[in-house]
Amino acid sequence: MLKTYQAAGLTPTQATEVSQAKPVPVQTLEPSSKGTTQTTSVIGLVLLFTMLTQYNTWILIGVMQEKSSRVVEVLLATVRPIQLLGGKVLGIGLVALAQATLIVSFALIVGAAVGSDLLHGSAPLVLVSQLLWLVLGYAFYCWVYAAGGSTAERQDQVQTLALPLSIPILLGYIFSITVVSSGHADLFYKILAYLPPTAPFCMPVLVGLNQVTWWQFLASVLITIAGTFGMAIFAARIYRRAVLRTGGRVRMRELIARRAH
C-alpha cells in the first residue's frame, strides 16, 4: 500500500490522511414496485377497453342481424325473449372470459419463466382486480348493447348506435389512463369508481395506487352488481318491445312512451 501511495506522489502526511479516511457510505438501488404496478395497470386498461368494445359490439351486431333476417321471430316462437337474450350475452361472455384468462395466464407464465418482476409487489393483485372488473364490466354493458341492437336492423344504424353507447367506456378509459400516468386520483375520479358504467376502469386503478380499502372495493362491486341487475331488467323490456318491430330504427323515446301508455 505504501508503494502505491509513493507511486501516486503522495507525501507521508497525505498518505496517512488517506489511510485513515472513513469509507464513503454506498447505498444500492432497490427496484420500486411503482413502475411495475403502473405498467400492469396500463396493460390491464388497454385489455379491458379492447375486450369490452369488441365483444359488446359483437352483441350489438348479432342482435341486429337476427332482427333483420327475421330469425328472431322463429326463435321467439319457442323461447322467451329474456332466455334468447340471456343465452346470447352469456355465450359471448364466456368466450370473452376464456380469452382474458388465457391472456393473463400466458403473461404470468412468461413472466415467471423470464424472471420478470411483474409477479412481485402489488402487480398480481392489480391483475386479479382487472380480471374481476372485466367480468363485471361486460355483465353491465352486454345488456346495454343488446338493448341497443334490438332497436336497429341495418349496419349503418349499428354504426350510429355504437358511438353513444361507448361514450361511458371512453370516458372511463381516458380518465383512468390519465390517473395512472399522474399517480394521483382526485375526488371526482374516486366517485367514478362507484358508478357501474365507469367502475370497471377506475376501481382497478385505485387498487394499483393503494388508494382504496377492501370495504370500498366491495361496495363498488355490490353497487355494480345491483346496477347490472337493473340494467338487465330494463334491457329485457326494451328488447321485448323493439326486437319484432321492423321498418326502420326504433327510437328509445317511442319505447318509453309506449311503456307509459
BAFI-3210 file (N, C-alpha, C; in Angstrom, 3 decimals, decimal comma, padded with zeros to 6 digits):
// residues 261
n [1|2|3|4|5|6|7|8|9|10|11|12|13|14|15|16|17|18|19|20|21|22|23|24|25|26|27|28|29|30|31|32|33|34|35|36|37|38|39|40|41|42|43|44|45|46|47|48|49|50|51|52|53|54|55|56|57|58|59|60|61|62|63|64|65|66|67|68|69|70|71|72|73|74|75|76|77|78|79|80|81|82|83|84|85|86|87|88|89|90|91|92|93|94|95|96|97|98|99|100|101|102|103|104|105|106|107|108|109|110|111|112|113|114|115|116|117|118|119|120|121|122|123|124|125|126|127|128|129|130|131|132|133|134|135|136|137|138|139|140|141|142|143|144|145|146|147|148|149|150|151|152|153|154|155|156|157|158|159|160|161|162|163|164|165|166|167|168|169|170|171|172|173|174|175|176|177|178|179|180|181|182|183|184|185|186|187|188|189|190|191|192|193|194|195|196|197|198|199|200|201|202|203|204|205|206|207|208|209|210|211|212|213|214|215|216|217|218|219|220|221|222|223|224|225|226|227|228|229|230|231|232|233|234|235|236|237|238|239|240|241|242|243|244|245|246|247|248|249|250|251|252|253|254|255|256|257|258|259|260|261]
n.u [000,831|002,010|003,884|002,169|001,056|003,376|003,935|001,835|002,597|002,167|002,678|004,112|002,399|-000,006|-000,495|-000,992|-003,375|-005,085|-005,119|-006,356|-008,869|-012,428|-014,589|-016,645|-020,137|-022,150|-025,028|-027,186|-029,197|-032,637|-035,157|-038,254|-041,661|-043,558|-043,317|-043,711|-046,344|-047,677|-047,210|-048,532|-051,147|-051,699|-051,504|-053,582|-055,783|-055,837|-056,334|-058,827|-060,422|-060,256|-061,403|-063,966|-065,147|-064,935|-066,314|-068,828|-069,656|-069,942|-072,233|-074,074|-074,132|-074,880|-077,488|-078,788|-078,527|-080,003|-082,508|-082,878|-082,792|-085,025|-084,885|-085,210|-087,946|-088,692|-087,220|-088,300|-090,696|-090,384|-088,818|-088,517|-088,175|-086,243|-084,778|-083,633|-082,106|-080,487|-079,058|-077,487|-075,820|-074,553|-073,169|-071,314|-070,043|-068,737|-066,828|-065,325|-064,384|-062,861|-060,878|-059,647|-058,709|-056,906|-055,018|-054,022|-053,037|-051,060|-049,344|-048,492|-047,173|-045,090|-043,832|-042,937|-041,156|-039,121|-038,225|-039,420|-040,335|-042,990|-044,527|-044,131|-044,597|-047,463|-048,546|-049,750|-052,158|-053,393|-053,784|-055,604|-057,721|-058,363|-059,174|-061,459|-063,032|-063,302|-065,128|-067,339|-067,692|-068,315|-070,671|-072,358|-072,384|-073,106|-075,863|-076,681|-075,743|-077,077|-079,763|-079,595|-078,959|-081,341|-082,935|-082,146|-081,824|-080,190|-076,842|-075,698|-077,190|-076,307|-073,676|-074,210|-075,313|-073,221|-071,268|-072,516|-073,182|-070,722|-069,556|-069,462|-067,573|-065,321|-064,851|-064,295|-061,981|-060,160|-059,947|-058,864|-056,379|-055,119|-055,001|-053,430|-051,006|-050,366|-050,418|-052,069|-055,257|-058,142|-061,043|-063,290|-062,640|-062,566|-065,241|-066,276|-065,426|-067,360|-069,569|-071,484|-071,092|-068,456|-066,885|-065,538|-063,161|-062,037|-061,864|-059,927|-057,608|-057,407|-056,895|-054,339|-052,958|-053,075|-055,097|-057,557|-059,713|-060,519|-063,247|-064,328|-063,763|-065,354|-067,862|-068,113|-068,181|-070,604|-072,449|-072,158|-073,026|-075,705|-076,531|-076,193|-078,167|-080,428|-080,078|-080,274|-082,960|-084,205|-083,127|-084,142|-086,861|-086,833|-085,762|-087,757|-089,881|-088,845|-087,520|-089,095|-090,120|-090,087|-089,000|-087,566|-085,354|-085,918|-086,903|-085,730|-087,304|-089,819|-090,255|-090,231|-092,389|-094,389|-094,361|-095,270|-097,906]
n.v [-001,208|001,211|001,611|002,100|004,566|006,137|005,884|007,302|009,819|010,957|012,692|011,704|012,652|013,085|010,486|009,281|010,545|009,638|006,880|006,801|007,720|007,732|005,238|005,891|005,963|003,603|003,147|000,786|000,571|000,018|-001,781|-000,267|-000,943|000,637|001,403|-001,069|-001,693|000,425|-000,092|-002,551|-001,728|-000,048|-001,843|-003,569|-001,819|-001,195|-003,752|-004,252|-002,189|-002,824|-005,403|-005,050|-003,237|-004,753|-007,272|-006,458|-005,047|-007,166|-008,337|-006,289|-006,232|-008,884|-009,115|-007,255|-008,494|-010,847|-009,737|-008,351|-010,433|-011,804|-014,083|-014,073|-014,088|-016,719|-017,941|-016,792|-018,030|-020,318|-019,856|-017,650|-014,033|-013,021|-015,316|-015,863|-013,559|-013,652|-016,032|-015,320|-013,190|-014,527|-016,591|-015,200|-013,828|-015,869|-016,620|-014,244|-014,174|-016,515|-015,911|-013,662|-014,815|-016,652|-014,938|-013,506|-015,645|-016,659|-014,449|-014,381|-016,840|-016,559|-014,363|-015,499|-017,355|-015,852|-014,443|-012,022|-009,045|-008,684|-010,347|-009,676|-007,573|-005,449|-006,056|-008,624|-008,502|-006,343|-007,405|-009,503|-007,989|-006,492|-008,510|-009,416|-007,095|-006,946|-008,976|-007,980|-005,530|-006,332|-007,744|-005,669|-003,916|-005,586|-005,911|-003,343|-002,951|-005,021|-004,266|-001,924|-002,991|-004,249|-002,221|-001,571|-002,388|-002,361|-002,137|000,437|001,719|000,443|001,373|004,021|003,772|002,682|004,584|006,493|004,607|003,765|005,894|006,197|004,166|005,122|007,488|006,485|005,025|006,983|008,803|007,034|006,253|008,727|009,169|007,000|007,706|010,091|009,300|010,129|010,329|012,194|013,530|013,440|011,388|009,227|009,073|008,250|005,653|004,268|004,196|002,197|002,323|003,334|002,221|-000,311|000,527|002,463|001,516|-000,694|000,803|002,414|000,406|-000,379|001,953|001,897|003,276|002,641|000,937|-002,396|-002,607|-000,494|-001,292|-003,621|-002,438|-001,006|-003,154|-004,412|-002,371|-002,182|-004,734|-004,608|-002,501|-003,795|-005,811|-004,175|-002,918|-005,161|-005,890|-003,609|-003,644|-006,065|-005,472|-003,425|-004,870|-006,811|-005,221|-004,017|-005,780|-007,153|-005,225|-003,794|-002,041|000,245|002,163|001,855|004,287|005,301|006,938|006,369|003,767|004,163|005,908|004,200|002,374|003,970|004,373]
n.w [000,000|000,790|-001,239|-003,305|-002,580|-002,694|-005,421|-006,394|-005,785|-003,296|-000,233|002,966|004,962|003,590|002,735|005,179|005,940|003,923|004,391|006,838|006,357|006,447|005,072|002,217|002,490|000,809|-001,037|-002,293|-005,231|-005,108|-006,697|-007,551|-006,864|-007,939|-010,646|-011,876|-011,103|-012,304|-015,027|-015,245|-014,703|-016,891|-019,056|-018,346|-018,511|-021,246|-022,280|-021,093|-022,201|-024,938|-025,067|-023,999|-025,824|-028,164|-027,755|-026,889|-029,103|-030,841|-029,744|-030,225|-033,055|-033,554|-032,447|-034,054|-036,597|-036,268|-035,962|-038,407|-040,261|-039,634|-038,178|-035,502|-035,053|-035,447|-033,427|-031,119|-031,030|-029,673|-027,401|-024,564|-024,680|-022,808|-022,302|-024,788|-025,161|-022,873|-023,310|-025,505|-024,549|-022,495|-023,809|-025,497|-023,477|-022,036|-023,897|-023,978|-021,319|-021,238|-023,121|-021,932|-019,545|-020,598|-021,778|-019,520|-017,975|-019,679|-019,730|-017,045|-016,841|-018,730|-017,548|-015,136|-016,185|-017,384|-015,260|-014,608|-012,803|-012,669|-011,197|-008,620|-005,709|-005,810|-008,238|-009,058|-007,602|-008,814|-011,364|-010,865|-009,898|-012,190|-013,914|-012,605|-012,810|-015,504|-016,001|-014,541|-015,835|-018,454|-017,877|-017,204|-019,473|-021,586|-021,589|-022,153|-024,772|-026,058|-025,820|-027,321|-029,845|-030,505|-031,375|-033,891|-037,411|-039,575|-040,929|-040,996|-039,071|-036,790|-036,624|-036,052|-033,519|-032,031|-031,204|-029,266|-027,284|-026,459|-025,181|-022,244|-021,740|-023,100|-021,645|-019,047|-019,654|-020,671|-018,501|-016,613|-017,717|-017,598|-014,812|-013,977|-015,180|-013,848|-011,215|-009,207|-007,802|-007,933|-006,127|-007,802|-009,589|-007,847|-007,181|-009,625|-009,550|-008,245|-009,803|-011,937|-014,877|-015,178|-013,197|-013,780|-014,992|-013,306|-010,594|-010,530|-011,024|-008,750|-006,942|-007,776|-007,125|-004,428|-003,087|-002,076|000,135|001,386|001,955|000,541|-002,044|-002,127|-001,788|-004,180|-005,975|-005,220|-005,756|-008,518|-009,297|-008,482|-010,161|-012,586|-012,537|-012,535|-015,036|-016,680|-016,405|-017,459|-020,083|-021,045|-021,240|-023,163|-025,302|-025,710|-026,590|-028,866|-030,621|-032,465|-034,047|-037,174|-040,183|-039,885|-037,771|-034,320|-032,073|-028,865|-027,260|-028,240|-027,329|-024,577|-024,296|-025,137|-023,085|-021,031|-021,737]
ca.u [000,000|002,899|004,440|001,100|000,981|004,573|003,791|000,851|003,210|001,645|003,620|003,757|001,228|-001,179|-000,732|-001,600|-004,758|-005,861|-005,290|-007,260|-010,159|-013,583|-015,153|-017,860|-021,285|-022,682|-026,400|-027,577|-030,502|-033,637|-036,249|-039,528|-042,822|-044,487|-043,271|-044,322|-047,788|-048,169|-047,215|-049,601|-052,428|-051,883|-051,787|-054,923|-056,770|-055,916|-057,004|-060,228|-061,074|-060,336|-062,317|-065,336|-065,656|-065,008|-067,352|-070,138|-070,022|-070,449|-073,621|-074,856|-074,298|-075,599|-078,912|-079,280|-078,615|-081,147|-083,734|-083,005|-083,037|-086,305|-084,661|-085,672|-089,361|-088,762|-086,678|-089,214|-091,854|-090,079|-088,181|-088,897|-087,178|-085,150|-083,949|-082,861|-081,127|-079,538|-078,181|-076,522|-074,812|-073,779|-072,254|-070,217|-069,326|-067,840|-065,702|-064,505|-063,708|-061,841|-059,775|-058,938|-057,989|-055,784|-054,007|-053,410|-052,264|-049,863|-048,450|-047,902|-046,247|-043,906|-043,155|-042,220|-040,079|-038,009|-037,856|-039,937|-040,848|-044,433|-045,167|-043,796|-045,299|-048,917|-048,994|-050,730|-053,444|-053,975|-054,234|-056,825|-058,762|-058,773|-059,910|-062,784|-063,801|-063,652|-066,375|-068,405|-067,916|-069,046|-072,012|-073,177|-072,518|-073,703|-077,302|-076,841|-075,549|-078,140|-080,953|-079,357|-079,040|-082,726|-083,599|-081,612|-081,944|-079,255|-075,468|-075,447|-077,808|-075,420|-072,567|-074,716|-075,538|-072,007|-070,566|-073,100|-073,126|-069,341|-069,062|-069,003|-066,352|-064,240|-064,570|-063,611|-060,653|-059,304|-059,684|-058,009|-055,025|-054,574|-054,710|-052,278|-049,805|-050,049|-050,285|-052,926|-056,690|-058,892|-062,332|-064,190|-062,278|-062,976|-066,696|-066,487|-065,121|-068,548|-070,644|-071,339|-070,514|-067,024|-066,179|-064,597|-061,886|-061,498|-061,550|-058,619|-056,537|-057,283|-056,224|-052,924|-052,392|-053,273|-055,935|-058,882|-059,733|-061,249|-064,691|-064,687|-063,747|-066,551|-069,036|-068,197|-068,613|-072,030|-073,207|-072,131|-073,897|-077,085|-076,785|-076,288|-079,499|-081,372|-079,902|-080,780|-084,425|-084,546|-082,762|-085,076|-088,109|-086,585|-085,579|-089,057|-090,735|-088,238|-086,884|-090,017|-090,567|-089,261|-089,392|-086,767|-084,804|-086,868|-086,386|-085,878|-088,436|-091,044|-090,431|-090,564|-093,752|-095,275|-094,455|-096,086|-099,320]
ca.v [000,000|002,364|001,808|002,686|005,979|006,785|005,948|008,349|011,106|011,499|012,881|010,846|013,193|012,803|009,038|008,957|011,013|008,764|005,567|006,918|008,277|006,839|004,837|006,593|005,035|003,230|002,639|000,108|000,950|-001,023|-001,581|000,166|-001,649|001,604|001,298|-002,334|-001,577|001,358|-000,815|-003,540|-001,027|000,427|-003,017|-004,024|-000,876|-001,393|-005,039|-004,092|-001,350|-003,553|-006,541|-004,565|-002,701|-005,804|-008,272|-005,813|-004,763|-008,435|-008,475|-005,289|-006,687|-010,152|-008,859|-006,589|-009,453|-011,718|-008,985|-008,033|-011,664|-012,328|-015,343|-013,904|-014,433|-018,177|-018,297|-016,362|-018,929|-021,446|-019,400|-016,312|-013,020|-012,925|-016,501|-015,679|-012,507|-014,135|-017,020|-014,637|-012,460|-015,494|-017,286|-014,305|-013,521|-016,981|-016,509|-013,122|-014,558|-017,511|-015,234|-012,837|-015,721|-017,204|-013,888|-013,250|-016,833|-016,698|-013,386|-014,792|-017,941|-015,996|-013,544|-016,386|-018,034|-014,929|-013,772|-010,663|-008,608|-008,485|-011,201|-009,201|-006,366|-005,449|-006,305|-009,709|-008,037|-005,498|-008,294|-010,181|-006,968|-006,144|-009,640|-009,367|-005,975|-007,277|-009,741|-007,088|-004,546|-006,989|-008,064|-004,452|-003,336|-006,500|-005,628|-002,051|-003,142|-005,897|-003,436|-001,039|-003,760|-004,590|-001,066|-001,348|-003,526|-002,189|-001,938|001,846|002,072|-000,077|002,309|005,216|003,441|002,251|005,700|006,940|003,543|003,591|007,111|005,939|003,362|006,023|008,394|005,720|004,648|008,168|009,268|006,067|006,388|009,978|008,987|006,095|008,453|011,079|008,647|010,794|010,264|013,218|013,107|013,122|010,067|008,232|008,923|007,434|004,262|003,643|004,216|000,995|002,488|003,667|001,473|-001,316|001,132|003,295|000,805|-001,374|001,792|002,762|-000,732|-000,278|003,112|001,683|004,368|002,120|-000,126|-003,587|-002,410|000,383|-002,158|-004,465|-001,588|-000,738|-004,403|-004,632|-001,352|-002,557|-005,899|-004,120|-001,770|-004,770|-006,407|-003,162|-002,745|-006,370|-005,797|-002,551|-004,093|-007,115|-004,820|-002,758|-005,928|-007,435|-004,295|-003,491|-006,749|-007,586|-004,061|-003,594|-000,900|001,417|002,151|002,173|005,319|004,977|007,679|005,680|002,624|004,681|006,400|003,045|001,800|004,860|004,137]
ca.w [000,000|000,865|-002,579|-004,125|-002,223|-003,221|-006,874|-006,687|-005,498|-002,048|000,866|004,114|005,666|002,752|002,760|006,472|005,901|003,046|005,023|007,991|005,921|006,606|003,772|001,787|002,524|-000,504|-000,991|-003,518|-005,756|-004,972|-007,672|-006,995|-007,416|-008,508|-012,098|-012,272|-010,933|-013,327|-016,304|-015,177|-014,798|-018,271|-019,887|-017,991|-019,041|-022,700|-022,485|-020,704|-023,204|-026,199|-024,989|-023,805|-027,083|-029,179|-027,519|-026,849|-030,487|-031,370|-029,292|-030,941|-034,440|-033,543|-032,232|-035,256|-037,689|-036,000|-036,215|-039,832|-041,018|-039,127|-037,461|-034,131|-034,982|-035,286|-032,113|-030,066|-031,010|-028,779|-026,173|-024,117|-025,066|-021,844|-022,466|-026,006|-024,917|-021,881|-023,931|-026,378|-023,779|-021,725|-024,707|-025,856|-022,245|-021,723|-024,822|-023,517|-020,077|-021,568|-023,790|-020,958|-018,644|-021,352|-021,935|-018,224|-017,590|-020,523|-019,272|-015,778|-017,098|-019,373|-016,547|-014,219|-016,903|-017,654|-014,022|-014,577|-011,501|-012,774|-010,214|-007,292|-005,285|-005,877|-009,604|-009,155|-007,084|-009,857|-012,436|-010,421|-009,837|-013,547|-014,472|-011,989|-013,348|-016,882|-015,916|-014,104|-016,889|-019,539|-017,398|-017,247|-020,805|-022,564|-021,651|-022,816|-026,216|-026,566|-025,975|-028,448|-031,079|-030,824|-031,974|-035,240|-038,317|-040,686|-040,488|-040,765|-037,794|-035,752|-036,519|-035,384|-032,119|-031,347|-030,581|-027,991|-026,281|-025,988|-024,536|-020,870|-021,789|-023,488|-020,528|-018,006|-020,133|-020,758|-017,142|-015,921|-018,253|-017,057|-013,385|-013,875|-015,561|-012,812|-009,911|-008,221|-008,094|-007,212|-005,589|-008,909|-010,105|-006,856|-007,319|-010,823|-009,225|-007,655|-010,799|-012,764|-016,219|-015,160|-012,148|-014,280|-015,333|-012,232|-009,366|-010,577|-010,940|-007,338|-006,294|-008,098|-006,428|-002,981|-002,596|-001,797|001,136|000,948|002,028|-000,568|-003,225|-002,054|-002,011|-005,615|-006,619|-004,946|-006,491|-009,928|-009,465|-008,406|-011,392|-013,676|-012,473|-013,003|-016,473|-017,346|-016,441|-018,414|-021,430|-021,459|-021,639|-024,451|-026,299|-025,979|-027,323|-030,085|-031,497|-033,514|-034,812|-038,359|-040,995|-039,522|-036,417|-033,248|-031,186|-027,451|-026,691|-028,629|-026,440|-023,238|-024,382|-025,217|-021,757|-020,201|-022,056]
c.u [000,863|003,510|003,408|000,975|002,162|004,492|002,808|001,386|002,706|002,764|003,234|002,536|-000,054|-001,516|-001,394|-003,065|-005,633|-006,116|-006,241|-008,642|-011,270|-014,150|-016,452|-019,029|-021,865|-024,076|-026,758|-028,976|-031,448|-034,764|-037,546|-040,672|-043,818|-044,519|-043,924|-045,834|-048,392|-048,251|-048,341|-050,970|-052,709|-052,239|-053,197|-056,007|-056,945|-056,653|-058,493|-060,999|-061,283|-061,392|-063,756|-065,918|-065,839|-066,201|-068,743|-070,595|-070,528|-071,912|-074,521|-075,145|-075,125|-077,091|-079,522|-079,475|-079,774|-082,460|-083,936|-083,293|-084,346|-086,152|-085,233|-087,149|-089,547|-088,300|-087,645|-090,497|-091,647|-089,449|-088,655|-087,817|-085,986|-084,227|-083,061|-081,757|-080,056|-078,570|-077,116|-075,431|-073,960|-072,756|-071,059|-069,398|-068,355|-066,620|-064,756|-063,724|-062,592|-060,631|-058,968|-058,124|-056,765|-054,663|-053,272|-052,544|-050,968|-048,851|-047,757|-046,875|-044,954|-043,116|-042,360|-041,028|-038,874|-037,583|-038,324|-040,465|-042,326|-045,167|-044,912|-044,574|-046,798|-049,449|-049,971|-052,112|-054,150|-054,517|-055,542|-057,988|-059,273|-059,539|-061,332|-063,628|-064,080|-064,973|-067,540|-068,729|-068,681|-070,485|-072,923|-073,438|-073,156|-075,202|-077,569|-076,756|-076,625|-079,432|-080,797|-079,476|-080,454|-083,480|-083,139|-081,838|-081,081|-077,869|-075,171|-076,064|-076,962|-074,246|-072,987|-074,901|-074,246|-071,319|-071,220|-073,064|-071,731|-068,788|-068,651|-067,722|-065,151|-063,851|-063,820|-062,189|-059,707|-058,957|-058,706|-056,572|-054,347|-054,168|-053,512|-050,989|-049,384|-049,822|-051,138|-054,377|-057,424|-060,250|-063,290|-063,913|-062,704|-064,488|-067,019|-066,253|-066,307|-069,734|-070,462|-070,757|-069,007|-066,220|-065,223|-063,233|-061,243|-061,073|-060,242|-057,436|-056,317|-056,625|-054,723|-052,236|-052,489|-054,081|-057,372|-058,763|-060,587|-062,744|-065,174|-064,723|-065,010|-067,808|-069,213|-068,669|-070,114|-072,898|-073,273|-073,022|-075,361|-077,450|-076,931|-077,652|-080,553|-081,287|-080,426|-082,301|-084,873|-084,278|-083,720|-086,403|-087,955|-086,478|-086,921|-089,944|-090,181|-087,809|-087,786|-090,538|-089,599|-089,743|-088,624|-086,276|-085,844|-086,228|-086,683|-087,074|-089,770|-091,320|-090,825|-091,990|-094,762|-095,443|-095,354|-097,569|-099,756]
c.v [001,254|002,661|002,449|004,171|006,744|006,927|007,034|009,725|011,741|011,629|011,950|011,339|012,888|011,312|008,624|009,363|010,097|007,426|005,608|007,468|007,234|006,470|005,580|005,604|004,828|002,641|002,016|000,545|-000,227|-000,763|-001,219|-000,583|-000,695|001,498|000,036|-002,265|-000,662|000,669|-001,832|-002,886|-000,567|-000,737|-003,526|-003,125|-001,038|-002,688|-004,925|-003,293|-002,118|-004,650|-006,085|-004,042|-003,799|-006,723|-007,653|-005,394|-006,022|-008,641|-007,524|-005,751|-007,969|-009,978|-008,206|-007,582|-010,418|-011,011|-008,742|-009,272|-012,343|-013,688|-015,265|-014,264|-015,941|-018,580|-017,939|-017,196|-020,083|-021,023|-018,004|-015,308|-012,951|-014,130|-016,378|-014,652|-012,966|-015,156|-016,376|-013,961|-013,419|-016,204|-016,434|-013,943|-014,617|-016,976|-015,393|-013,493|-015,566|-016,856|-014,399|-013,701|-016,307|-016,176|-013,634|-014,432|-016,928|-015,642|-013,770|-015,903|-017,433|-015,143|-014,378|-017,040|-017,127|-014,162|-012,341|-010,326|-008,285|-009,269|-010,732|-007,934|-006,526|-005,775|-007,467|-009,307|-007,163|-006,354|-008,982|-009,200|-006,625|-007,274|-009,681|-008,267|-006,124|-008,027|-008,816|-006,036|-005,129|-007,276|-006,848|-004,004|-004,273|-006,256|-004,316|-002,221|-004,047|-005,120|-002,480|-001,762|-004,099|-003,433|-000,796|-002,586|-003,376|-001,867|-000,480|002,324|001,583|000,878|003,595|004,980|003,203|003,394|006,161|005,878|003,399|004,816|006,876|005,115|004,238|006,952|007,673|005,379|005,849|008,700|008,342|006,133|007,641|009,819|008,055|006,840|009,436|010,453|009,269|010,752|011,306|012,668|012,696|011,725|008,973|008,027|008,051|005,952|003,536|003,636|003,030|001,228|002,719|002,893|000,413|-000,754|001,800|002,495|000,024|-000,412|002,212|001,637|-000,664|000,874|002,995|002,821|003,914|001,001|-001,285|-003,358|-001,437|-000,402|-003,017|-003,657|-001,285|-001,975|-004,610|-003,619|-001,704|-003,756|-005,482|-003,339|-002,683|-005,438|-005,420|-002,945|-003,950|-006,330|-004,761|-003,002|-005,154|-006,512|-004,105|-003,791|-006,538|-006,528|-003,929|-004,556|-007,205|-006,425|-003,803|-002,366|000,355|001,301|002,599|003,191|004,966|005,701|007,036|004,496|003,074|005,210|005,267|002,405|002,636|004,658|002,743]
c.w [000,000|-000,500|-003,499|-003,859|-002,804|-004,739|-007,278|-006,376|-004,236|-001,028|002,005|004,870|004,895|002,750|004,059|006,494|005,042|003,713|006,204|007,617|006,076|005,226|003,475|001,816|001,122|-000,309|-002,332|-003,951|-005,652|-005,966|-006,982|-007,662|-008,072|-010,027|-012,603|-012,190|-011,992|-014,680|-016,351|-015,328|-016,222|-019,189|-019,619|-018,544|-020,540|-023,019|-022,184|-021,751|-024,509|-026,153|-024,782|-025,107|-028,123|-028,952|-027,416|-028,237|-031,179|-030,994|-030,067|-032,371|-034,498|-033,368|-033,460|-036,405|-037,492|-036,315|-037,704|-040,671|-040,630|-038,465|-036,057|-033,984|-034,779|-033,898|-030,993|-030,033|-030,040|-027,458|-025,828|-024,513|-024,114|-021,939|-023,705|-025,797|-023,933|-022,447|-024,792|-025,560|-022,945|-022,606|-025,084|-024,629|-021,845|-022,637|-024,377|-022,265|-020,349|-022,226|-022,813|-019,998|-019,328|-021,488|-020,627|-017,791|-018,387|-020,074|-017,969|-015,968|-017,726|-018,384|-015,565|-014,899|-017,123|-016,407|-013,935|-013,186|-011,566|-011,693|-008,792|-006,965|-005,387|-007,264|-009,717|-008,661|-008,113|-010,997|-012,079|-010,378|-011,231|-014,221|-013,907|-012,609|-014,824|-016,918|-015,556|-015,175|-018,062|-019,115|-017,445|-018,686|-021,820|-022,696|-022,360|-024,328|-026,813|-026,774|-027,155|-029,780|-031,482|-031,454|-033,399|-036,090|-039,562|-040,135|-040,192|-039,459|-036,626|-035,539|-035,820|-033,891|-031,353|-030,602|-029,281|-026,905|-025,685|-025,267|-023,078|-020,824|-022,128|-022,346|-019,418|-018,395|-020,133|-019,372|-016,428|-016,411|-017,696|-015,601|-013,192|-014,188|-014,480|-011,448|-008,833|-008,686|-007,260|-006,774|-006,695|-009,458|-009,130|-006,877|-008,529|-010,548|-008,589|-008,625|-011,741|-014,154|-016,224|-014,122|-012,692|-014,661|-014,111|-011,003|-009,440|-010,492|-009,491|-006,548|-006,545|-007,389|-004,910|-002,357|-002,343|-000,771|000,641|000,964|000,941|-001,879|-003,269|-002,310|-003,489|-006,379|-006,444|-005,688|-007,971|-010,201|-009,434|-009,669|-012,592|-013,703|-012,960|-014,495|-017,236|-017,456|-017,469|-019,850|-021,936|-021,913|-022,985|-025,568|-026,687|-026,822|-028,698|-031,082|-032,647|-034,353|-035,954|-039,125|-040,679|-038,103|-035,406|-032,323|-029,733|-026,847|-027,073|-027,695|-025,035|-023,222|-024,445|-023,857|-020,862|-020,470|-021,635]
res [m|l|k|t|y|q|a|a|g|l|t|p|t|q|a|t|e|v|s|q|a|k|p|v|p|v|q|t|l|e|p|s|s|k|g|t|t|q|t|t|s|v|i|g|l|v|l|l|f|t|m|l|t|q|y|n|t|w|i|l|i|g|v|m|q|e|k|s|s|r|v|v|e|v|l|l|a|t|v|r|p|i|q|l|l|g|g|k|v|l|g|i|g|l|v|a|l|a|q|a|t|l|i|v|s|f|a|l|i|v|g|a|a|v|g|s|d|l|l|h|g|s|a|p|l|v|l|v|s|q|l|l|w|l|v|l|g|y|a|f|y|c|w|v|y|a|a|g|g|s|t|a|e|r|q|d|q|v|q|t|l|a|l|p|l|s|i|p|i|l|l|g|y|i|f|s|i|t|v|v|s|s|g|h|a|d|l|f|y|k|i|l|a|y|l|p|p|t|a|p|f|c|m|p|v|l|v|g|l|n|q|v|t|w|w|q|f|l|a|s|v|l|i|t|i|a|g|t|f|g|m|a|i|f|a|a|r|i|y|r|r|a|v|l|r|t|g|g|r|v|r|m|r|e|l|i|a|r|r|a|h]
***
